[in-house]
Amino acid sequence: MLSKDLLEALNDQMNHEYFAAHAYMAMAAYCDDTSYEGFANFYIQQAKEERFHGKKIYDYINDRGERAEFRAIPAPKTNFNSILETFKDGLAQEQEVTRRFYNLSEIAQKDKDYATTSFLNWFLDEQVEEESTFETHIDYLTRIGDDCNTLYLYEKELASRTFNEE
């Protein structure tokens, strides 16, 4: 059985994962609207990954004999000035998710809930990859600057990204 605090924090995080998916879809919409379909695909795949994370937490809550609680999802930011801005916002979002998983881990450790601690370790490892991915894209986009030809090639590379639930 999960403690009240831990259940509340897991439900908050599950809902936050669905918010993150919503935010990435808003970034995809911006990219599609500005004719950057490759970048839009990157964010669509990112949204799929966040929904997968939300479902993983949902399953865990249920597996522990508790009930997942869905809440209202706030509207995400929808106006951006550049592709680079979307990636900077994405990095900030991933850093917030990392902070939230640290908080969840602290609650699980305080409760001596070793099963939840083990479950959360997967997410902590995942967050290292997520932050690194966004940092790399920011570095690339900063180097590319206004070079339209290089940006075109970079976009085509991101157009091939897929997400597999493994």
C-alpha positions in Angstrom: 0.0 0.0 0.0 1.2 3.5 -0.9 1.3 6.2 1.7 -1.1 9.1 1.2 1.7 11.5 0.3 3.3 9.1 -2.1 0.0 8.3 -3.8 -0.7 12.0 -4.2 2.8 12.7 -5.6 2.5 9.8 -8.1 -0.9 11.0 -9.2 0.5 14.5 -9.7 3.4 13.2 -11.7 1.1 11.0 -13.9 -0.9 14.1 -14.7 2.2 16.1 -15.3 3.4 13.5 -17.8 0.1 14.0 -19.7 0.6 17.8 -19.5 4.1 17.4 -20.9 2.6 15.4 -23.9 0.1 18.3 -24.4 3.0 20.8 -24.3 5.0 18.9 -26.9 1.9 18.7 -29.1 1.6 22.5 -28.9 5.3 22.7 -30.0 4.5 20.3 -32.9 1.6 22.5 -33.9 3.9 25.5 -34.0 6.5 23.6 -36.1 3.8 22.4 -38.5 2.4 25.9 -38.8 5.8 27.2 -39.7 6.5 24.4 -42.2 9.0 22.5 -40.2 7.4 19.1 -40.4 10.6 17.3 -39.3 10.7 19.2 -36.1 7.0 18.7 -35.7 7.6 14.9 -35.9 10.3 15.2 -33.2 7.7 16.7 -30.9 4.9 14.3 -31.8 7.3 11.4 -30.9 8.2 13.2 -27.7 4.5 13.5 -26.9 4.0 9.7 -27.4 6.9 9.1 -25.0 5.4 11.3 -22.3 2.0 9.5 -22.7 3.9 6.2 -22.3 5.4 7.6 -19.1 2.0 8.6 -17.8 0.6 5.2 -18.6 3.6 3.5 -16.8 2.8 5.5 -13.6 -1.0 4.8 -14.1 -0.2 1.0 -14.2 2.1 1.2 -11.2 -0.5 3.0 -9.1 -3.1 0.3 -10.0 -0.6 -2.5 -9.5 -0.1 -1.2 -5.9 -3.9 -1.5 -5.3 -4.6 2.2 -5.5 -6.6 4.3 -7.9 -5.1 6.7 -10.5 -6.7 10.1 -10.4 -7.0 12.2 -13.5 -7.1 15.9 -13.1 -7.5 18.9 -15.4 -4.6 19.6 -17.6 -3.7 23.3 -17.9 -3.3 24.8 -21.4 0.4 24.7 -22.6 2.3 27.6 -24.1 1.3 27.8 -27.8 3.3 30.8 -29.1 7.0 30.5 -29.9 9.4 32.8 -31.7 11.7 30.1 -33.1 12.5 26.4 -33.3 15.3 27.1 -30.9 12.8 28.5 -28.4 10.8 25.3 -28.5 13.9 23.3 -27.6 14.8 25.6 -24.8 11.3 25.3 -23.4 11.5 21.6 -23.8 14.7 21.5 -21.8 13.2 23.6 -19.1 10.2 21.2 -19.0 12.5 18.1 -18.8 14.5 19.8 -16.0 11.2 20.3 -14.1 10.3 16.7 -14.6 13.7 15.6 -13.2 13.1 17.8 -10.1 9.7 16.2 -9.7 11.1 12.7 -9.9 13.8 13.6 -7.3 10.9 14.8 -5.0 9.0 11.5 -5.6 12.2 9.5 -4.8 12.7 11.5 -1.5 9.1 10.7 -0.5 9.5 7.0 -1.3 12.8 6.8 0.6 11.2 8.6 3.6 8.4 6.0 3.5 10.9 3.2 3.1 8.9 2.1 0.1 11.6 0.1 -1.7 9.4 -1.1 -4.5 8.5 2.5 -5.5 12.1 3.6 -5.2 13.1 0.8 -7.6 10.2 1.9 -10.0 11.3 5.5 -9.9 14.9 4.6 -10.8 13.9 3.9 -14.3 12.5 7.4 -14.7 15.6 9.0 -13.1 17.8 7.2 -15.7 15.4 8.3 -18.4 15.6 11.9 -17.4 19.4 11.9 -17.9 18.8 10.9 -21.5 15.9 13.4 -21.9 17.9 16.4 -20.7 21.0 15.4 -22.7 18.9 15.1 -25.9 17.5 18.6 -25.5 20.9 20.1 -24.7 22.3 18.5 -27.8 19.6 19.9 -30.0 20.0 23.3 -28.5 23.8 23.1 -29.2 23.2 22.1 -32.8 20.5 24.7 -33.5 22.7 27.4 -31.9 25.6 26.4 -34.2 23.4 26.2 -37.3 22.0 29.7 -36.6 20.5 31.1 -39.8 22.0 28.5 -42.2 18.9 27.4 -44.0 20.5 24.6 -45.9 21.9 23.0 -42.7 18.6 23.5 -40.9 16.8 21.8 -43.7 19.2 18.8 -43.5 18.8 18.7 -39.7 15.1 18.8 -39.9 15.0 15.9 -42.4 17.0 13.9 -39.8 14.5 14.6 -37.1 11.7 13.6 -39.5 12.8 10.0 -39.2 12.5 9.8 -35.4 10.1 7.2 -34.0 9.1 6.1 -30.5 9.0 2.5 -29.5 7.5 1.5 -26.2 10.4 -0.6 -25.1 
